[in-house]
Amino acid sequence: MSKNYATTFTVTIASPAVFSCTEHDLYEDDELELETTGALPTGLTPSTATLREKYWVIRNGITANTFQLSTSFRGDAITTTGTQSGTHTFIKVAGDRLTMEPIPYE
């Protein structure tokens, strides 16, 4: 069973934007929603009760503590501009990665 969890992150104002979170446990193609107590930089939209804005983790820039996002599945990295404030949180929509094990024959 997958589960959702929320984790705080920071993001650079850059091209491409680099997201930082210690031991984020994200993988390429993970689907995220973003929330904030303030304002996200231009290029990012927080999810609300009426709008579920989705982002996908991309292969470029992923390390144990950093990652990049796209607005489309396997798309290009997001560029951010402007300013930001508050505490930012991501929610991993699909939850923990599932491992597929073969089902033994009886």
TARA-V728532 format. One record per pair of residues at least 12 apart in sequence whose C-alpha atoms are under 10 Angstrom apart, sorted by sequence separation. I is the first residue (numbers start at 0). J is the second residue. D is the distance in whole Angstrom. If there is no record, write none. Layout:
I_J_D + I_J_D
This chain:
7_19_9 + 8_20_5 + 32_44_9 + 33_45_5 + 34_46_6 + 35_47_10 + 55_67_8 + 56_68_5 + 57_69_7 + 7_20_7 + 8_21_8 + 32_45_7 + 33_46_6 + 34_47_8 + 54_67_10 + 55_68_5 + 56_69_7 + 57_70_10 + 6_20_8 + 7_21_9 + 32_46_6 + 33_47_9 + 54_68_6 + 55_69_5 + 56_70_9 + 57_71_10 + 6_21_10 + 8_23_9 + 31_46_10 + 32_47_10 + 53_68_10 + 54_69_6 + 55_70_6 + 56_71_9 + 57_72_8 + 58_73_8 + 7_23_9 + 53_69_9 + 54_70_5 + 55_71_6 + 56_72_8 + 57_73_6 + 58_74_10 + 59_75_9 + 60_76_9 + 6_23_8 + 53_70_7 + 54_71_7 + 55_72_6 + 56_73_8 + 57_74_7 + 58_75_10 + 59_76_8 + 33_51_9 + 34_52_10 + 52_70_9 + 53_71_8 + 54_72_8 + 55_73_7 + 56_74_9 + 57_75_8 + 58_76_9 + 32_51_7 + 33_52_7 + 53_72_10 + 54_73_10 + 55_74_8 + 57_76_7 + 31_51_10 + 32_52_6 + 33_53_8 + 54_74_10 + 55_75_10 + 56_76_9 + 31_52_8 + 32_53_5 + 33_54_8 + 55_76_9 + 31_53_6 + 32_54_6 + 30_53_7 + 31_54_5 + 32_55_9 + 54_77_10 + 16_40_10 + 30_54_6 + 31_55_6 + 8_33_10 + 29_54_8 + 30_55_5 + 31_56_8 + 43_68_10 + 5_31_10 + 7_33_10 + 16_42_9 + 28_54_9 + 29_55_6 + 30_56_7 + 43_69_10 + 5_32_9 + 6_33_10 + 7_34_9 + 8_35_10 + 13_40_10 + 16_43_10 + 28_55_5 + 29_56_5 + 30_57_10 + 43_70_9 + 3_31_10 + 5_33_9 + 6_34_10 + 7_35_9 + 12_40_7 + 27_55_8 + 28_56_5 + 29_57_8 + 42_70_9 + 5_34_9 + 10_39_9 + 11_40_9 + 12_41_9 + 26_55_9 + 27_56_5 + 28_57_6 + 9_39_10 + 10_40_8 + 12_42_10 + 26_56_7 + 27_57_5 + 28_58_8 + 25_56_7 + 26_57_8 + 27_58_5 + 25_57_10 + 26_58_8 + 27_59_9 + 27_61_8 + 43_77_8 + 26_61_8 + 42_77_7 + 43_78_9 + 54_89_10 + 25_61_8 + 26_62_9 + 42_78_6 + 43_79_7 + 55_91_10 + 25_62_9 + 26_63_10 + 31_68_9 + 41_78_8 + 42_79_5 + 43_80_9 + 53_90_10 + 54_91_10 + 23_61_10 + 24_62_9 + 25_63_8 + 30_68_9 + 40_78_9 + 41_79_5 + 42_80_7 + 53_91_10 + 54_92_10 + 23_62_9 + 24_63_7 + 25_64_9 + 27_66_9 + 29_68_10 + 30_69_10 + 40_79_6 + 41_80_5 + 42_81_9 + 53_92_9 + 22_62_9 + 23_63_7 + 24_64_8 + 25_65_9 + 26_66_9 + 27_67_9 + 28_68_9 + 30_70_10 + 39_79_9 + 40_80_6 + 41_81_6 + 21_62_10 + 22_63_5 + 23_64_6 + 24_65_10 + 25_66_8 + 27_68_9 + 28_69_9 + 30_71_10 + 39_80_10 + 40_81_6 + 41_82_7 + 17_59_10 + 18_60_9 + 19_61_10 + 20_62_10 + 21_63_7 + 22_64_5 + 23_65_8 + 30_72_9 + 39_81_9 + 40_82_5 + 41_83_8 + 45_87_9 + 17_60_8 + 18_61_9 + 19_62_9 + 20_63_8 + 21_64_5 + 22_65_8 + 23_66_9 + 28_71_10 + 29_72_9 + 39_82_8 + 40_83_5 + 45_88_9 + 46_89_10 + 15_59_10 + 16_60_10 + 17_61_9 + 19_63_9 + 20_64_5 + 21_65_8 + 28_72_7 + 38_82_8 + 39_83_5 + 40_84_8 + 45_89_9 + 46_90_10 + 15_60_9 + 19_64_6 + 20_65_6 + 27_72_10 + 28_73_7 + 38_83_5 + 39_84_7 + 18_64_8 + 19_65_4 + 20_66_8 + 27_73_8 + 28_74_10 + 37_83_7 + 38_84_5 + 39_85_8 + 18_65_5 + 19_66_7 + 37_84_5 + 38_85_6 + 39_86_9 + 17_65_7 + 18_66_5 + 19_67_9 + 35_83_10 + 36_84_8 + 37_85_4 + 38_86_9 + 39_87_7 + 17_66_6 + 18_67_6 + 35_84_8 + 36_85_5 + 37_86_7 + 38_87_8 + 16_66_9 + 17_67_5 + 18_68_8 + 35_85_6 + 36_86_5 + 37_87_8 + 16_67_7 + 17_68_8 + 35_86_5 + 36_87_7 + 15_67_8 + 16_68_8 + 34_86_8 + 35_87_4 + 36_88_9 + 15_68_9 + 16_69_10 + 34_87_6 + 35_88_6 + 15_69_10 + 33_87_7 + 34_88_5 + 35_89_9 + 10_65_9 + 33_88_6 + 34_89_6 + 8_64_10 + 9_65_9 + 10_66_10 + 32_88_8 + 33_89_5 + 34_90_8 + 8_65_9 + 10_67_9 + 31_88_10 + 32_89_6 + 33_90_6 + 31_89_6 + 32_90_5 + 33_91_9 + 17_76_9 + 30_89_10 + 31_90_5 + 32_91_7 + 15_75_9 + 16_76_7 + 17_77_9 + 30_90_8 + 31_91_5 + 32_92_7 + 15_76_6 + 16_77_6 + 17_78_9 + 30_91_6 + 31_92_5 + 14_76_8 + 15_77_6 + 16_78_5 + 17_79_9 + 29_91_7 + 30_92_6 + 31_93_8 + 14_77_7 + 15_78_5 + 16_79_6 + 29_92_8 + 30_93_6 + 31_94_9 + 13_77_9 + 14_78_4 + 15_79_7 + 16_80_9 + 29_93_7 + 30_94_9 + 13_78_6 + 14_79_7 + 29_94_9 + 12_78_8 + 13_79_5 + 14_80_8 + 23_89_10 + 25_91_8 + 29_95_9 + 11_78_9 + 12_79_5 + 13_80_7 + 24_91_10 + 29_96_9 + 11_79_7 + 12_80_5 + 13_81_10 + 20_88_10 + 10_79_9 + 11_80_9 + 12_81_7 + 20_89_10 + 25_94_10 + 12_82_8 + 25_95_9 + 26_96_9 + 11_82_10 + 12_83_9 + 24_95_9 + 25_96_9 + 11_83_9 + 24_96_10 + 10_83_9 + 9_83_10 + 9_85_10 + 9_86_8 + 10_87_9 + 8_86_8 + 9_87_7 + 7_86_7 + 8_87_6 + 9_88_9 + 7_87_6 + 8_88_6 + 6_87_8 + 7_88_4 + 8_89_7 + 5_87_10 + 6_88_5 + 7_89_6 + 5_88_6 + 6_89_5 + 7_90_9 + 4_88_10 + 5_89_6 + 6_90_7 + 4_89_8 + 5_90_4 + 6_91_9 + 4_90_6 + 5_91_7 + 3_90_7 + 4_91_6 + 5_92_9 + 3_91_6 + 4_92_8 + 2_91_8 + 3_92_6 + 4_93_10 + 5_94_10 + 2_92_8 + 3_93_7 + 4_94_7 + 1_92_9 + 2_93_7 + 3_94_5 + 4_95_9 + 1_93_7 + 2_94_4 + 3_95_8 + 1_94_5 + 2_95_6 + 0_94_9 + 1_95_5 + 2_96_10 + 0_95_8 + 1_96_7 + 0_96_10 + 1_97_7 + 0_97_8
